[in-house]
Amino acid sequence: MLSPIEIQLQTLPNNPGVYQFYDADNVLIYVGKAVNLKKRVSSYFQKTHDNAKTRVLVRKIVRIEHIVVATESDALLLENNLIKKYQPRYNILLKDDKSYPWICVKKERFPRVFSTRRVVKDGSLYFGPYTSMKTVHTLLDLFKELFPLRNCNYDLSTQNIANHKFKVCLEYHLKNCKGPCEGFQTEEEYNENVQQIVEILKGNFKETLKRFKEEMLALAADWRFEEAQVVKKKLESLEHYQAKSTIVSSKISNVDVFSIVSDEEYGYVNFLQVAYGAIVRAHTIEIKKKLEETDRELLEYAIIDIRERFFSNSKELILPFEVTLQEGLMQTVPKMGEKKQLLELSERNAKHFRIDRLKQEKIVDPERHTNRILTQMQRDLHLSVPPVHIECFDNSNIQGTNPVSACVVFKNAKPSKKDYRHFNVKTVEGPNDFASMEEVVYRRYRRLIDEEQSLPQLIVIDGGKGQLSSALKALEDLDLRGKIAIIGIAKRLEEIYFPEDSVPLYLDKRSETLRVIQQLRDEAHRFGITFHRQKRSKSAIISELDEVEGIGEKTRETLLQHFKSVKRIQEATEEELVKIVGFRGKKVFAHFHQSIGE
């Protein structure tokens, strides 16, 4: 019996993301990131660790949760956010007071632009965080070169400037600042420069790139290669700069993101809580349907439950569709942009959660897994009962020679190979697929009736309307029509045909019902082809030895038992053949060697 941890390890996705370990008291004890969640988390349990602390950590793990993200960089940022928020006991990396750098555009007269590791909600604009401080310095140097801004922390109020309270500093004389402290630069001109910086930070830096390229080419044309190289490095850094992130966005603050995926029995709702542009919580719940509730109804219920559980006071909700909410809440259904990316991330996590649940269900509770599939097949194929016992028929022949048929049996949506049967077609001459199908279906169920064995709930015929009609005629002759459901599956477009219905059913290519029917069809084809090849091979062997004059059936059997194949008989020497079957060996040797011209 597998433990809960072993089951979770088998169902983890091979995607980048963040994993969280919980102990027996349901306390988060470790947060980590991984390029491949399955490989990284499994490594904790598949080897002996030299570090004693790691061994203790592994022994305390009783539950694992994970969050799937798009890239390793996103995983790094999300890991940092979670460690800062929950401070797990066994986390050392990223647990100190440091954080990733942001670029702040301060809310004040003559705004300053600087890097910071603290986000203060005072109305200032924050961009980031950035995983590389080099990118931050490059951007600040770029701003400093293009737009001379102040770096002092003076209070440049109108009254202070009018009273000449401040004097220009060295930065003014170095041409790094235009001296707004003494009124040498107007507030309008200064704010225009700041607005251009904001546009670059948002990712709209097309004009700046164009300007850098022109400057670099001009310097190179003037043989000023060292200066051109400096500009080139800044250009390359700016091109690699990414102003947007799926994980964080300073423009999205205090927002709840909800998404839902569902199947016939359950709905899976994912919740992402975004605070100050970063994801601080992710949670997915499974809701069992009782009265065939719609996704909208399930999502409305989940939103209320989750927000109360996590004490969320966010006023904006990002949703896949509009729902009924309490007054005072704003709902956004994004079509593009950063909010759409967050919604897609939430949907991916909901889908992964559902896949994990189904995999775990198959391992832990195979009966529930099977019942779910059979119930789905009953619904999709409009059956009166779940198809616990299914049989599928397929014909096999080559231009009418050696015609055979195969019947495979599935019980509880799984192959029951001990019940497989193959048939030699007896009453049909020539290539007549319809008549062959009618014969084997009649013979199969005539015998089951005579032996008082259980009949299937569903018969699947490999073929279109013609084969289905032939099988249906056999059921009529046995007075079984209407007592056993029967369908046909055509290979070209995977159409499902029903008796007396000219319009086929097209199932979703990803549906489990179609997957089971395809597995039945393919298994019947494999079983039939194998039997047909064996029959052809046996027929070929017997006919070739039959052509040898002067030997009987016993001699042929003796040769085959010793040499195992006709090819080895043909390759044997005259002495070897005489030793086995006496003087008849000379006739066999003469036959094969005369036939090949020796």
N, C-alpha and C positions, 0 to 999 in steps of 0.2 A: 504493500500500500504506500503510495507516494505521499510525502508530507506536503502541507500547503505551500511551503517555500519551493520545493522541487516542482510543483505544478506551475507556480508563477514563473519560475526560471524557464520552463519549456515554452511559455506563451509570450515572453517579452518580445517586442519588435526589434528589428535590426535597423533602427533609426537613431539619429542623434537626439539627445535629450538629457533630462535631469532625473536622477533616481533618489528616493527618500527611504531610509530604513527606520522602522518603528520597533520599539521593544514591547515587552509583555504588558506594560502599563499604557500602551498606545501613545508613548512619547517619542517625538521625532529625535533620533540620536545621531543621524548622519545624512548629509546631502552631498551628492557628487554629480559630476557631469560625465558624459560619454559620447564618443563619436558613434559607437554601436552599443546600444543599451543592453542587448542580449549578451554579447561577449563580455562587456565590462562587468555587469552584475554577476554573471555566472562565474567569473574568475575568482570572486570572493569565496566561493564554495567548492571550487575544484582543485585547490592547491593548499599546501601547508604554508602558512605565513611565518616569516622569521620574526616579525614585529609582534610582541606580546599584546600590545594594545589592539592591533588588528584582529588577533585571535579572539580577544574578549568581545570586540565589537560584533564579530560574526556569530559568536555564541548567543548574543543578546537579540539578534534579529528574529522577529516573528512575523513581520509584515513588510511588504515592499510596495511602494507606489512609484509611478513614473509619469513624467510629462514629456511628450514628444514635441520637438521644435524643428525648425527648418535646417539650421546650420550649427556647427560647433561653436561659432562665435555667439549665436543666440543662447546656446546652452550655458556658455561661460557667464554671460550677463544674468541669466535667470538663476543660475546657481548662486551667484553673489547676492542677488536680491533675497533669496530664500534664507541664506545663511545670516544675512544682516537682520532679517525679521525674526527668525526662530532661534538663532544661535545654538545649533545642536551641539551636544556634549563632545562628540568625537571629531568635530570639524576644527581644523587648525588653519588650513589655507583659506584666505579671504575672511577670516573671523576677526581680524584686528580692526582698528578704527579707520583704516584706509578704505576708500571706495574708488570707483572708477571716476575719472575726471569728466566734468561737464564744462561747457562754455556758457557763461552767463552774460546776458545783456541787461544791465541793471536798470531798474525803473527809477529814474531821477532826471534832473535837468542835466543836459550834456552826458548821456549815459556812457558808463565805462563798459568795456568788453574784456572779460578776463576769465581765467580758468578757475574752477572750484570743485571741491569734492563734497560739498554740502549743498543740498537743494532746499532753499528757504522759500516758502510760499508767501512772497511779499509783492506779487505782481510782476516780478522780473521774468524775462524769457530765459529758459534753459534749453540747451541743445546737447544731445548726447544720450547716455554716456558713451565715451570713446574707449575702446580697448587698448589703444596705443597713445601714449602721451606725446609721441613724436608727431602724430597727426594734429594734436591740439596745438603744439608749439608752431608747427608749420602754418596752420590757419591763422594763429595770432600774429605771427611774423608777416604773413601775407596781408592781413588787415592793417598792420602797422605801416607797411610799405605803401599800400594803395590808398588808405584813408587815415591820415594823421589824426589820432585820437589821444585824449588825455589819459594818463594812468594814475593821476593823483586822486586822493579821496576827499578833496575839498568840497564844501557845500557851496556850489556855484549858483546860489539864489540870485535873483535880480538885484536885491538890495546889497548883497555882499560885493557883487561885481561893480555896481554903481558907486559904492563906497571905497573902491580900490583896496579891498581887504587883502587881496593876494597879489603876488608878483610872479611873473613867468619864471620857470625853472630852466635847467639845462636842456631838458627835452625840447623846449621851444627853440633854443639856439642850435640844436642838432637837427632841426626841421622834422622832428617826430611829432610835434604838436603845434597847432596854430594859435595857441594862447587864448582860449575862451575865458580863462580866469581873469583876464584884463580886458575882455570885450573885443579882442582882435579877430574873433570868429563869431558869426551870428549863430543863434540857436537853430535857425532854419537850415543853414548849410550843414551844420554838424549832424542834425537829425537825418538829413538826406543821405549822408555817408553811412550812418548807422543802419538805415533801412536797406541799403545795398548789402551790407554785411549780413543782415537777417536773411535776405534772399539767397545769398550764397550758402548760409547754414541750412536753409531749407532744401538745398540741392539745385537751385536755379543759378548755376554759375557758368552758363554758356558764354556770356559776354566776357567774363573774366578769363576763361580759358582762351578765348579768341585773342584777347589782349596780350596774354602771356606768350602765346605762339608768335604773334607779330613782333613782340619785343625780342624774343629769343632769335628769330630769323634776322631781325635788323642788326642785333649785336654780332651775330655770326657773319653777316655780310660786311660788317665794318671791321672784321678780324679781331673782335673783342671776345675771344673764345672763353676765357675764364669767367667773365660776367655772364655770357650766354649759358655756360654750364650751371651757374647758380640759379638762373631763371628756369632752366630745364628741370633741375631737381625739384623746385617748387611746383612746377607744372605737373610732374609725375606724381608728387604727393597729393596734389589737389585732385588728380584724376582717380586716385585710389580711395579718395575720401568718400565715405558713405554717410550721407546725412539722414538716411532713413533706416529703420530697423523694425522687424516684425515684433520683437520683444518689447521695445520701448519707443515712446514718442512723447516728447514734452508737451505736445498739443493735446494729447489724450490723457486726462487726469480724472481720477475718482470715477471710473466707469466700470460697470459690470457687463460682462460678455456672456451670453447664453447661446447654446446651439443644441440641436437634438437630431439624433438618428434613431430609427426604430425598425422593428420587424413585426411579425404577426403577434408576438406575445409580450414583448418588452419595448420600452422606450429608454434611451440612454441620453441623459442631459449633462452636458459639460458646462462648467462655470469657471470663468477666468475673472479674477478681481484685479483691476488696474489702478494703481495709486501713484501719483506723481510720475506718470509715464512708464511705469514698470509693473510687470506682473508679480504680485505678492502672494497670490493663492490660486490653486487650480484644484478642482474637485469634480468628479463625475458620479452621478447616481443612476441606479437602475430602477425603473418603475414598471411593475407588472400590470399589464392591461387586464381589466376585468369586464368591461362592457364595450370593447372595441373603440376606446377613446381615440380621438384624433391627435395628431402631433401638437396642434394648437392647445388642446385641453391639457395634455400632459405637460407642456411647457409652462402654461399658466400655473399649474399646481406646483411644479418644481421651482419656479421663480420665488413664489411665496415661501416655500419650505426652506430653500437654500439661503435666502436673504435673512430670514429669521435665525437660522442656525449659525450664520457667520456674522450676525449683527451688522449687516451692510447698510450704509446710509447714502450710497451713491444715488444721485438724482437722474443719471442717464444710463440707459440700458441699450446695448448693441445686440440686436436680435436678427434671426433669419427671416422673420415675418412679423407683422403686427399682431399683438395680443391685447387682451383686456387687462389693464393695470390699474392700481390705485391712483387716485388723483395726486398730482404733484410730481409724478415720474415722467421723464421724457424718454421715448423709445426711438431708436435710430435703426433703420434697415439699410445698411450701406450697399452701394452698387460698385464702388471703386475706392481706391485710396487706402490709407493706413487703417481705418476702421474695418474695411473689407478684409484686409490681411489678418487682423486680429480675429474676426469672425471665422475665417477659413482655418486659422490655427486651432480655434476651439472645436470646429467640426472635425478636424483631423484627430484630435484627442478623443472625441466622442466615438469616432469610428474605430480607433485602436482599442478603446475600452471594450466595445462590443465584440471585436474579434478576439480579444483576450478572454472575455467571458465565455464565448462559444467554444474556444479551445479548452478552457478549463472544464466546462460542462461536459465535453466529450470524454475527458479523462476521469473526472470525479463522478459524474452522474450520466453514464452512457444511456441509461433508459430514458431519462428526460430528453436527452439529445435526439434519440431515435423517435420518441413520441412527437417531438416538435416537427421533425422532418415529415413523418407520416401524416400529421394533421395538416401540414402545409400542402402535401400532395393531394389529400382529400379535397381541400379547398380549391386548389388550382385546377384539378381535373373533374370537379363536380361529382365526386363519388359519394355514395350513401354511407360508406364506412371507411376508416383508414385502411390503406392497402398493406396489411401486415405481410401477406403472402402474394408475391408477384411472380409471374412467369413470362418469359420472352422467347419468341421463336425466330429463327433465321434459316434460310435455305442456302445451300452451297453446291455449285456444279460448274463444270467447264463444258460449254456447248452440249449440255445434256448428259455428259458422261459422269458416271459415279455420283448420281444425285444423292445428297444427304441433307438432313436437317438437324438443327440443334435446339434444345430447350434448356435454358438456364433458369434457376430459381433463386429469388431473393426473399429472405425472411427478415423482417425488421430492418429493411433497407440495406441489408448486407448479403453477400453471396452465400448460398447454402450449397456448396459444391457436391456434397453427398447426394443431393437430389437432382443434379444435372442429368440429362438424358440426351442421347443422340439416336437418330433414326435413319435407317436405309429406306429410301423411297422405293416402294414395291409395285404400286399400281400405275405409275406414270411413266410414259416413254417419251424420250426427247426432252428438250428444254422447255418445261411448262411450270413456271414458278408458282402460278396461281393454284394449279391442281396439286402440286407438291405440298403447298401450305395447307390446303384443305385436308389432304390425307393425314398429315402428321398431327394436326390439331385434333382431328377426329380420333385417331388412334390413342393420343395422349389422354384425352378425357374419357374415352370409352373405358380405358383400363382403370383410371382413378375411380370411376363410378362402379365398375365391377368389383374392385378391391375395397370399395367403401372408404377410400381415403379422402382427406380434406381437399376441397377445391380452392383455387386462388381467389382473391378479391379483385385482382386486376390481371389482364393478359395484355402484353405489349407485342405487337407485330412489327418486325423490321421491314417496313415497306409502306407504300402509299395506299390509295383507295382500293386498288385492285387486290392486293394481298389481304387487306382488311376485310373486304367483301367475301373472299374465299374462306377465311377463318370464321367469319360470321355464319356462313352457310353450314360449316361443320358443327358449330354450336347449335344451330337450329335443328339439325338432324338428331342431336342428342337432347333436345328440349332444354337447352341451357341458355338460350338467348334471353337476356334481361336478368338472368340470375348471376352472371359474371360480367363485370365491366371489361370492355375491350377497346383498345386504341391502337392506332398505327403511327409510326414515326418515319417520315421521309427524310433522307439524309441531306438533300441539297440545302434546304433552308431550315432544317429541324422543325418541320411542321408537324403538329399533332392532329391526327384525323380521328373523328368520332363516327360511329355508324349513322348512316342516313343524314349526314351533315356535310355538305360540299365545301363549306368554309372551314379551313383549318385553324387551329389555335396556335398562336405564336407566344411562347413563354419568354420571359426575360432571360437573356443569355447567361446571367449570373444566378438565376434562381436555383435553389436546391432541388426542386422538383425536376427540372430539365436535366440537372446533373445526374440524378439517380437514373432517369430514363436513358440518358446517353451511356451511363455505365452499364446498364442492362443490355442495351443494343450492342455495345462494343464487346462485352463479355460473350454474348451469344455468337457474334461474328467470329471471335477468336476461337471459341470452342468448336464451332462448325467447321472452320477452315482447318483446324488441326486434325479433326476426324477425316475430313475430305482428303487431305494430303496423305494421311496414313493409308486410307483405302486405295488411293491412286498408286502409292508406292508398292503396296502389297500386290495390287493387280498387275503392275509392271513386272515385278519379280516373278510371279507365277507364270505370266504369259511368256516371258523370255525363256525360262527353263522348260516350259511346255513344248517349245520348238525343238528341243534336243530329242532326236529320234532314238528309240531303243532303251529309254530309261523310264521308270515308273515313279509314282508319287513318293514311295518310300526312299528311293535313291535321291530324289530332289530334297526331301526333308533332311536326309543324312548329310548331304553337301552343305545345305544352309546352316545346319546346326554346327558343323565344323568350321566353315569359312565365314559364316555370319552375313555375307553379302554376295550378290552376283558378281560384283566387281572383283572381289578376291578370288572367286571361282575362276573368272576369266584370266586373272594374272597367275594362277597356279601352274606349276609344271605338270607334264604328263605323269611323271613318277609320283608326284604328290596326290594326284587325282586317283591313280590306280591303287595307291596304298589305302585310300579311304573307301572306295566303292568297287575295287577290283577291276575287271576288264571293261566295265562300263565307263571307267574313267577315260579310256582312250576315245570313246565316242563323244564324251563331253569336251575333251581337249580338241578333237577334230572339228566339232561344231563351232566353237568360239573362234578358233584360229583360221578356219576357212572363211568365216563371216567377216573377218577383218582383213582378208587378203593374204594370209600367210600360207 
